[in-house]
């Protein structure tokens, strides 16, 4: 299941389908939905027309590690 960042700039609360039901995104709120069902491009465009901006949430990047080279 993809994770989406949802910014609700509309004057009304919006329901987004997630695994097991729906999540309500309050008007003016920005949330990350970790368990959202996959949305088509048309669904994302329809939400955008209503003032709800949906983008894929970025995945966490692995930590950079420094390795030391020991010459013997």
N, CA, C and O atoms as a DFTB+ gen file, in Angstrom:
288 C
 N C O
     1  1       0.835      -1.174       0.000
     2  2       0.000       0.000       0.000
     3  2       0.883       1.242       0.000
     4  3       1.831       1.343       0.779
     5  1       0.568       2.169      -0.867
     6  2       1.382       3.388      -0.907
     7  2       1.064       4.328       0.248
     8  3      -0.009       4.263       0.847
     9  1       2.002       5.184       0.540
    10  2       1.786       6.239       1.530
    11  2       1.615       7.541       0.763
    12  3       2.404       7.854      -0.129
    13  1       0.580       8.299       1.115
    14  2       0.306       9.564       0.445
    15  2       0.365      10.711       1.443
    16  3      -0.054      10.575       2.593
    17  1       0.894      11.847       0.985
    18  2       0.796      13.080       1.748
    19  2      -0.419      13.815       1.202
    20  3      -0.520      14.066       0.001
    21  1      -1.340      14.157       2.096
    22  2      -2.585      14.790       1.700
    23  2      -2.670      16.172       2.337
    24  3      -2.577      16.310       3.557
    25  1      -2.847      17.187       1.507
    26  2      -3.028      18.563       1.974
    27  2      -4.435      18.988       1.573
    28  3      -4.732      19.139       0.388
    29  1      -5.291      19.178       2.560
    30  2      -6.682      19.540       2.297
    31  2      -6.829      21.053       2.393
    32  3      -6.940      21.611       3.485
    33  1      -6.829      21.708       1.240
    34  2      -6.988      23.157       1.185
    35  2      -8.430      23.550       0.881
    36  3      -8.726      24.727       0.675
    37  1      -9.320      22.572       0.853
    38  2     -10.731      22.855       0.582
    39  2     -11.430      23.301       1.867
    40  3     -10.908      23.081       2.960
    41  1     -12.597      23.922       1.749
    42  2     -13.317      24.371       2.947
    43  2     -14.046      23.244       3.687
    44  3     -14.651      23.481       4.733
    45  1     -13.991      22.026       3.152
    46  2     -14.705      20.906       3.774
    47  2     -13.753      19.765       4.094
    48  3     -12.713      19.618       3.453
    49  1     -14.112      18.951       5.096
    50  2     -13.358      17.741       5.405
    51  2     -13.502      16.766       4.237
    52  3     -14.531      16.758       3.562
    53  1     -12.482      15.947       3.996
    54  2     -12.521      14.972       2.908
    55  2     -12.206      13.584       3.444
    56  3     -11.369      13.428       4.333
    57  1     -12.881      12.575       2.897
    58  2     -12.654      11.179       3.276
    59  2     -11.764      10.524       2.227
    60  3     -12.005      10.652       1.026
    61  1     -10.739       9.826       2.690
    62  2      -9.816       9.101       1.815
    63  2      -9.904       7.632       2.195
    64  3      -9.828       7.274       3.371
    65  1     -10.067       6.786       1.180
    66  2     -10.151       5.347       1.447
    67  2      -8.802       4.794       1.865
    68  3      -7.779       5.051       1.229
    69  1      -8.820       4.034       2.942
    70  2      -7.623       3.375       3.453
    71  2      -7.964       1.928       3.725
    72  3      -9.133       1.544       3.714
    73  1      -6.954       1.132       3.965
    74  2      -7.176      -0.264       4.296
    75  2      -8.045      -0.342       5.549
    76  3      -7.671       0.180       6.599
    77  1      -9.187      -0.982       5.441
    78  2     -10.078      -1.153       6.590
    79  2     -11.136      -0.077       6.733
    80  3     -11.884      -0.099       7.710
    81  1     -11.235       0.883       5.785
    82  2     -12.280       1.901       5.893
    83  2     -11.876       3.219       5.264
    84  3     -11.382       3.252       4.137
    85  1     -12.086       4.310       5.994
    86  2     -11.739       5.640       5.499
    87  2     -11.069       6.453       6.606
    88  3     -11.292       6.212       7.792
    89  1     -10.253       7.412       6.201
    90  2      -9.691       8.400       7.112
    91  2     -10.240       9.756       6.689
    92  3     -10.358      10.038       5.497
    93  1     -10.570      10.585       7.652
    94  2     -11.069      11.922       7.382
    95  2      -9.909      12.904       7.511
    96  3      -9.221      12.936       8.530
    97  1      -9.701      13.701       6.472
    98  2      -8.690      14.753       6.500
    99  2      -9.435      16.065       6.688
   100  3     -10.186      16.500       5.814
   101  1      -9.219      16.682       7.825
   102  2      -9.912      17.928       8.169
   103  2      -9.519      19.052       7.220
   104  3      -8.420      19.060       6.666
   105  1     -10.429      19.994       7.043
   106  2     -10.176      21.170       6.225
   107  2      -8.962      21.928       6.762
   108  3      -8.881      22.221       7.955
   109  1      -8.019      22.241       5.868
   110  2      -6.818      22.971       6.265
   111  2      -5.703      22.111       6.824
   112  3      -4.640      22.629       7.166
   113  1      -5.920      20.812       6.926
   114  2      -4.927      19.910       7.530
   115  2      -4.030      19.279       6.471
   116  3      -4.409      19.153       5.306
   117  1      -2.842      18.888       6.897
   118  2      -1.906      18.109       6.083
   119  2      -1.551      16.860       6.871
   120  3      -1.123      16.951       8.022
   121  1      -1.726      15.700       6.264
   122  2      -1.438      14.433       6.932
   123  2      -0.727      13.486       5.972
   124  3      -0.773      13.664       4.755
   125  1      -0.075      12.485       6.534
   126  2       0.499      11.398       5.749
   127  2      -0.307      10.150       6.072
   128  3      -0.404       9.742       7.229
   129  1      -0.883       9.550       5.038
   130  2      -1.666       8.328       5.206
   131  2      -0.790       7.152       4.794
   132  3      -0.478       6.979       3.616
   133  1      -0.400       6.352       5.771
   134  2       0.502       5.229       5.524
   135  2      -0.203       4.014       4.927
   136  3       0.425       3.198       4.253
   137  1      -1.502       3.897       5.173
   138  2      -2.211       2.682       4.762
   139  2      -3.307       2.979       3.745
   140  3      -4.339       2.308       3.731
   141  1      -3.090       3.981       2.894
   142  2      -4.094       4.353       1.891
   143  2      -4.147       3.316       0.772
   144  3      -3.150       2.673       0.444
   145  1      -5.338       3.173       0.202
   146  2      -5.461       2.335      -0.974
   147  2      -4.901       3.110      -2.158
   148  3      -4.927       4.340      -2.170
   149  1      -4.394       2.387      -3.153
   150  2      -3.777       3.057      -4.291
   151  2      -4.809       3.876      -5.058
   152  3      -5.906       3.401      -5.352
   153  1      -4.442       5.111      -5.375
   154  2      -5.318       6.012      -6.111
   155  2      -4.849       6.115      -7.557
   156  3      -3.648       6.128      -7.828
   157  1      -5.806       6.187      -8.487
   158  2      -5.456       6.373      -9.891
   159  2      -5.147       7.847     -10.141
   160  3      -5.458       8.706      -9.316
   161  1      -4.538       8.125     -11.274
   162  2      -4.238       9.510     -11.636
   163  2      -5.534      10.327     -11.746
   164  3      -5.563      11.501     -11.378
   165  1      -6.603       9.699     -12.253
   166  2      -7.890      10.389     -12.365
   167  2      -8.453      10.743     -10.985
   168  3      -9.000      11.831     -10.802
   169  1      -8.322       9.836     -10.019
   170  2      -8.799      10.115      -8.667
   171  2      -8.005      11.257      -8.039
   172  3      -8.581      12.123      -7.380
   173  1      -6.695      11.266      -8.238
   174  2      -5.855      12.329      -7.695
   175  2      -6.229      13.661      -8.334
   176  3      -6.270      14.684      -7.650
   177  1      -6.504      13.659      -9.644
   178  2      -6.918      14.882     -10.337
   179  2      -8.273      15.366      -9.815
   180  3      -8.469      16.566      -9.626
   181  1      -9.211      14.439      -9.581
   182  2     -10.528      14.821      -9.053
   183  2     -10.390      15.479      -7.675
   184  3     -11.055      16.476      -7.391
   185  1      -9.532      14.923      -6.828
   186  2      -9.297      15.530      -5.516
   187  2      -8.669      16.914      -5.680
   188  3      -9.029      17.850      -4.965
   189  1      -7.724      17.045      -6.626
   190  2      -7.072      18.338      -6.859
   191  2      -8.097      19.389      -7.290
   192  3      -7.999      20.551      -6.896
   193  1      -9.072      18.982      -8.093
   194  2     -10.124      19.908      -8.526
   195  2     -10.955      20.403      -7.346
   196  3     -11.551      21.478      -7.411
   197  1     -10.993      19.618      -6.265
   198  2     -11.740      19.999      -5.061
   199  2     -10.861      20.725      -4.043
   200  3     -11.347      21.107      -2.978
   201  1      -9.567      20.923      -4.352
   202  2      -8.679      21.627      -3.438
   203  2      -7.890      20.720      -2.518
   204  3      -7.346      21.177      -1.514
   205  1      -7.820      19.430      -2.849
   206  2      -7.073      18.462      -2.038
   207  2      -5.873      17.991      -2.855
   208  3      -6.028      17.385      -3.915
   209  1      -4.677      18.278      -2.347
   210  2      -3.453      17.924      -3.059
   211  2      -2.902      16.631      -2.475
   212  3      -2.619      16.540      -1.281
   213  1      -2.757      15.629      -3.348
   214  2      -2.282      14.311      -2.920
   215  2      -0.999      13.996      -3.676
   216  3      -0.966      14.036      -4.905
   217  1       0.059      13.681      -2.926
   218  2       1.333      13.283      -3.516
   219  2       1.837      12.042      -2.794
   220  3       1.479      11.781      -1.646
   221  1       2.668      11.292      -3.486
   222  2       3.289      10.135      -2.829
   223  2       4.229      10.640      -1.754
   224  3       5.041      11.533      -1.996
   225  1       4.118      10.069      -0.574
   226  2       5.008      10.443       0.533
   227  2       6.376       9.840       0.267
   228  3       6.488       8.699      -0.180
   229  1       7.422      10.620       0.547
   230  2       8.787      10.151       0.323
   231  2       9.147       9.046       1.302
   232  3       8.759       9.070       2.470
   233  1       9.868       8.116       0.814
   234  2      10.359       7.040       1.672
   235  2      11.597       7.538       2.409
   236  3      12.343       8.370       1.893
   237  1      11.803       7.033       3.594
   238  2      12.984       7.411       4.372
   239  2      14.224       6.851       3.683
   240  3      14.239       5.703       3.241
   241  1      15.246       7.666       3.602
   242  2      16.485       7.225       2.989
   243  2      17.329       6.489       4.027
   244  3      17.332       6.856       5.202
   245  1      18.036       5.462       3.599
   246  2      18.881       4.751       4.561
   247  2      19.982       5.667       5.093
   248  3      20.467       6.551       4.386
   249  1      20.354       5.448       6.309
   250  2      21.398       6.267       6.937
   251  2      22.724       6.027       6.253
   252  3      23.060       4.902       5.883
   253  1      23.463       7.090       6.095
   254  2      24.799       6.964       5.509
   255  2      25.756       6.528       6.606
   256  3      25.735       7.055       7.718
   257  1      26.576       5.580       6.278
   258  2      27.567       5.119       7.251
   259  2      28.954       5.386       6.697
   260  3      29.175       5.342       5.487
   261  1      29.863       5.657       7.581
   262  2      31.237       5.864       7.177
   263  2      32.041       4.636       7.585
   264  3      32.004       4.197       8.734
   265  1      32.755       4.105       6.629
   266  2      33.593       2.958       6.966
   267  2      35.056       3.407       6.920
   268  3      35.456       4.192       6.060
   269  1      35.811       2.910       7.828
   270  2      37.222       3.253       7.912
   271  2      38.042       2.151       7.264
   272  3      37.799       0.962       7.471
   273  1      39.004       2.569       6.488
   274  2      39.912       1.611       5.890
   275  2      41.180       1.579       6.756
   276  3      41.861       2.587       6.944
   277  1      41.452       0.425       7.251
   278  2      42.630       0.271       8.131
   279  2      43.725      -0.409       7.326
   280  3      43.578      -1.531       6.843
   281  1      44.822       0.313       7.202
   282  2      45.965      -0.258       6.490
   283  2      46.909      -0.869       7.510
   284  3      47.245      -0.243       8.516
   285  1      47.328      -2.080       7.248
   286  2      48.153      -2.751       8.237
   287  2      49.517      -3.045       7.873
   288  3      50.261      -3.612       8.673
